[in-house]
Every structure is written in C-alpha cells, then in structure tokens.
Amino acid sequence: MHRIINWNELWKAIYINSPERLEKSRDPAAAWDRRAAAYRRITRGEKEATRLELEILNLQGGETVLDVGAGTGRLAVPIARTAAHVTALDPSEGMLNVLQERMAAERLTNYSCVKMRLEDAVIGRDIEPHDLVIAAFSLGFYDLAAALEKLDSAATRAVHLFWHAGEWRGPEEMALYRAVFGEEATMRKGYPDYIFPVNILHDAGVYTNVRIYNAVWETVYDSPEEAARTWAAMHNPRMEDLSPVRDYFGRVLYRDEAGKYVETTRRPTAAIWWEK
C-alpha cells in the first residue's frame, strides 16, 4: 500500500517539539514520582470513566492482565478483583507504592509490580506474555510504533488502548492552560489524539476496533483551595501565583449533598482494541 503519511514519524516530530514531553521521556520516574500524591488525589473518587473502561475490557475470569503505565492502580486494583493475576508496569516507584497500598487495603495479593519503562522491558525476560494487555492514557512514547509492537507481542488474547479523541483537554481547562502557560506553550502540551495509534497500527497490518465515547471524570475535593493546589501539583509544580487556577475552579466546581466540591468533566475518548 502506498503511504502518503508516515504517522509514526509525524508523531515523533510533534513529540520532540515539546520540552515537557522530552523531560518526561528522559526521566519518567522522577516526573511521575513528583505527581504521585496529586494523581492519587484526582483519581481517588473517580468512578464512571473507570466503570465504563472495565466494561469495555470484558475481562474473563481467570485471565492474566498486564497494565502498562498502571500508575496508582485506577484500573489494576478493580481488575485484580476478577483476574487471575495483574502485572502493573510503571517506571514510577511513587505511583507503584500507592498502587500497593490500595491493593493491601482491599487484601488483594494476585498482583505483581514491575518498576520499568515499557521501552526497556524485554517480553519473555522482564515480563511474561499475558492474556490481556491494556494501556490507559499511557501512550506517551517517542517511538509509538515500537511501543505498540511491544504491547502486541506481550498479549496472547487482546490489547486494549484508551486515548483521547480530539483536544486532549476540555474547552474550560484548555482556557486555563492558556492563561497559565500562554498560547504557544499550551500548543506544545499533551499528545496527538487516537487517530495516530490507529493509523500506525493500520500501516503495520493491525486493523483495530474503535469506539468513541464521552468519558465522565469526576473529582471530589474538600475545598476549592485544595482543588487549585492539586491542579498546580499535577501540571505546574513550580507555580507561585494560583489566581488563574482558583478562578477556574471557582467557575467549574459545584457542591454536592455532602458539602464537598465536585469537578465533572466529559472528554471524548477512544477505546481501541484488537484480538490476537
């Protein structure tokens, strides 16, 4: 097939245009260790997007699952309730420490942690093949084609990816990014959307299923100030003037019946999967 666009090379060109992406790729462990507490905070009360992703996975009882970029265990922990075994792969010790705490709180022992980048892992040596391989919002690789090939080689039944469709944040939060970082820097944040991995896989002869849906993310805070400081810890740890962040949460938060402050966002999301 004649290819007009080399989607992987285009992905690389966009990737290296961002200092933030390059910093994360050089030392992802340090980048995510700094964010582990904040990441746990923003995903602690999240239910709806996780429920839908678990439904899409259609996990069969007794299967083994490799969760690539498992983070604090948003998916790995509920998956462990059904799976025979879950392997959580992540370069961040801070993230994996939170995952282990969550597993212990639910008295789940059918899991293992591998502190390593996918790029450095050798399938069959560092990680054995698993029935199901998942990568949920963890495709931040420089060479996406090589990463997708490795994900495929690690699966014996299916691979499931979750990635954003369209803009990587909603309009309100994109406006906040522009207020904090400026227009040019904002354009260099985030990653290209789902059409890139789909087309890279297509060019490699892997024809995927794609489902586009609105993922509902809900975060509960004790106060607007906690929301602002958590956002800053995640996105701009050296930020001193939190005024634009406070303004943002002043607009988007609402009080629930328990008096908590809730942020609800709806993001167009792509579930991409293929059977082996």
C-alpha positions in Angstrom: 0.0 0.0 0.0 1.3 3.4 -0.9 1.6 5.6 2.2 1.4 9.3 1.8 1.9 10.0 5.5 4.3 8.2 7.9 2.2 8.5 11.0 5.0 7.4 13.4 7.5 9.9 12.0 4.8 12.7 12.3 4.2 11.6 15.9 7.9 11.8 16.6 8.1 15.3 15.1 5.3 16.5 17.3 6.8 14.8 20.3 10.2 16.5 20.1 8.6 19.9 19.8 7.6 19.8 23.5 10.2 20.4 26.3 7.7 18.8 28.8 7.4 15.6 26.7 11.2 15.4 26.4 11.7 15.9 30.1 9.2 13.1 30.9 10.9 10.7 28.4 14.3 11.3 29.8 13.3 10.5 33.4 9.6 9.4 33.6 10.2 8.0 37.1 11.1 11.4 38.6 8.4 13.2 36.7 5.7 10.9 38.0 7.2 10.4 41.5 6.6 14.2 42.0 3.0 13.8 40.9 2.0 10.6 42.6 0.2 12.2 45.6 -1.7 14.6 43.4 -2.6 11.9 40.8 -3.9 9.7 43.6 -6.0 12.7 44.8 -7.6 13.5 41.5 -8.5 9.8 40.7 -9.5 8.8 44.2 -13.2 9.4 43.8 -13.4 8.6 40.1 -16.0 6.0 39.2 -17.8 6.5 36.0 -15.0 6.5 33.4 -13.3 3.6 35.2 -16.6 1.6 35.2 -17.0 2.1 31.5 -13.5 1.1 30.7 -13.8 -2.0 32.7 -17.0 -2.8 30.8 -15.2 -2.3 27.5 -12.4 -4.6 28.6 -14.8 -7.5 29.0 -12.3 -9.3 31.3 -12.8 -13.0 31.5 -12.4 -14.6 35.0 -9.1 -16.4 35.4 -7.2 -14.3 32.8 -3.8 -12.6 33.3 -3.6 -8.8 32.7 -0.6 -6.6 32.0 -1.4 -2.9 32.9 1.1 -0.7 31.1 1.5 2.7 32.8 -0.6 1.4 35.7 0.1 4.4 37.9 -1.7 4.3 41.2 -3.9 1.4 40.2 -7.1 3.1 39.0 -7.7 0.1 36.7 -5.3 -2.5 38.1 -7.0 -2.6 41.5 -10.5 -3.4 40.3 -9.1 -5.7 37.6 -7.4 -7.7 40.4 -10.9 -8.5 41.8 -11.6 -10.6 38.8 -8.3 -11.5 37.1 -6.1 -14.4 38.0 -3.2 -12.1 38.1 -2.4 -8.5 37.3 1.1 -7.2 36.5 1.5 -3.4 37.0 4.2 -1.9 34.8 5.3 1.6 35.6 8.6 3.5 35.9 7.5 5.5 39.0 8.1 4.0 42.4 5.9 6.6 43.9 3.0 5.6 41.7 3.5 1.9 42.4 3.8 2.5 46.2 0.3 4.0 46.1 -1.0 1.0 44.0 0.4 -1.4 46.5 -1.3 0.5 49.4 -4.6 0.2 47.5 -4.1 -3.5 46.9 -3.3 -4.1 50.5 -6.4 -2.1 51.6 -8.6 -4.5 49.6 -6.5 -7.5 50.7 -5.6 -8.3 47.1 -2.5 -10.3 46.6 -2.8 -11.6 43.0 -0.6 -8.9 41.5 3.0 -8.0 40.9 4.7 -4.7 40.2 7.5 -4.2 37.6 9.2 -0.8 38.0 10.4 -0.3 34.5 9.7 1.6 31.3 8.0 -0.4 28.6 10.8 0.7 26.2 13.4 -1.1 28.4 11.3 -4.2 29.1 12.1 -7.4 27.2 9.0 -9.6 26.7 9.8 -13.1 27.9 12.5 -12.0 30.2 11.3 -9.0 32.3 7.6 -9.6 31.5 5.9 -12.8 30.5 3.1 -12.7 27.9 -0.4 -12.0 29.4 -3.8 -12.8 28.1 -4.8 -9.2 28.0 -2.6 -6.1 27.7 -4.0 -2.6 28.5 -2.6 0.9 28.2 -4.9 3.5 29.5 -3.8 7.1 28.8 -0.2 5.9 28.8 1.0 6.1 25.2 3.5 8.9 25.8 6.3 7.1 23.9 8.7 8.8 21.5 8.6 5.8 19.1 4.9 4.9 19.3 5.2 2.2 16.5 7.8 0.3 18.5 5.7 0.6 21.7 2.6 -0.6 20.0 4.5 -3.6 18.5 5.8 -4.5 22.0 2.3 -4.2 23.5 1.0 -6.6 20.8 3.9 -9.0 21.4 3.0 -9.1 25.2 -0.6 -10.2 24.6 -2.0 -13.6 23.8 -5.7 -12.7 23.6 -6.2 -9.0 23.1 -4.8 -5.5 23.5 -6.9 -2.5 24.7 -5.8 1.1 24.5 -7.6 4.2 25.9 -6.7 7.6 24.5 -8.2 11.0 24.0 -10.2 11.9 20.8 -9.8 15.5 19.6 -8.4 18.1 22.0 -6.6 16.5 25.0 -8.5 18.6 27.5 -11.9 20.2 27.5 -12.5 23.8 26.4 -12.6 25.2 30.0 -9.4 23.5 31.0 -7.7 24.4 27.8 -8.5 28.0 28.5 -6.9 27.6 31.9 -3.7 26.2 30.3 -3.6 29.2 28.0 -3.9 31.5 31.0 -1.1 29.7 32.9 1.3 28.8 30.2 0.4 31.1 27.2 -0.8 30.1 23.8 2.4 28.8 22.3 3.4 26.6 25.3 -0.1 25.2 25.6 0.0 24.0 21.9 3.1 22.0 22.8 1.5 20.2 25.7 -0.5 17.0 25.5 -0.2 14.4 22.7 -1.8 13.9 19.3 -5.1 12.0 19.5 -6.3 8.5 18.8 -6.0 8.7 15.0 -2.3 8.4 15.3 -2.1 5.0 17.0 -5.0 3.7 14.9 -3.2 4.7 11.6 0.2 3.4 12.8 -1.4 0.1 13.6 -3.2 0.1 10.3 0.1 0.6 8.4 1.5 -2.3 10.4 -1.3 -4.6 9.3 -3.2 -4.4 12.6 -6.9 -3.5 11.9 -8.4 -2.2 15.2 -11.8 -1.8 16.6 -12.5 1.8 17.7 -15.3 3.1 20.0 -15.6 6.8 20.6 -17.5 7.8 23.8 -17.7 10.6 26.3 -15.8 9.6 29.4 -17.2 11.3 32.5 -14.4 12.1 35.0 -15.5 13.3 38.5 -13.1 14.5 41.2 -14.3 15.4 44.7 -12.4 18.0 46.8 -12.8 19.3 50.3 -12.4 22.9 49.2 -11.7 25.0 46.1 -8.2 25.7 47.5 -7.4 22.0 47.6 -8.6 21.7 44.0 -6.3 24.6 42.9 -3.3 23.3 44.7 -3.8 19.7 43.4 -4.1 21.0 39.9 -0.9 23.0 40.3 1.0 20.0 41.8 0.0 17.9 38.7 0.5 20.4 36.0 2.9 23.2 37.2 4.6 22.3 40.5 6.7 25.5 40.5 3.7 27.7 40.1 3.5 30.5 42.6 0.5 32.6 41.6 -2.5 30.3 41.7 -5.0 33.1 40.8 -6.0 31.7 37.4 -6.4 28.2 38.8 -8.6 29.5 41.6 -10.7 31.4 39.1 -11.1 28.3 37.0 -12.3 26.1 40.0 -14.5 29.0 41.1 -16.4 28.5 37.8 -16.4 24.7 37.4 -16.9 23.3 41.0 -20.3 22.6 42.4 -21.3 21.5 45.9 -22.8 18.0 46.4 -25.2 17.0 49.1 -22.4 16.2 51.5 -20.9 19.7 51.1 -18.0 18.5 49.0 -16.7 20.4 45.9 -17.1 18.4 42.7 -15.5 18.8 39.3 -17.1 16.9 36.5 -15.6 16.8 33.0 -16.7 15.0 29.9 -13.9 14.1 27.4 -14.3 12.5 24.0 -12.3 9.3 24.4 -11.3 6.4 22.1 -11.2 2.8 23.1 -9.0 1.0 20.6 -8.7 -2.8 20.7 -7.7 -5.8 18.6 -7.9 -9.5 19.1 -4.8 -11.7 18.7 
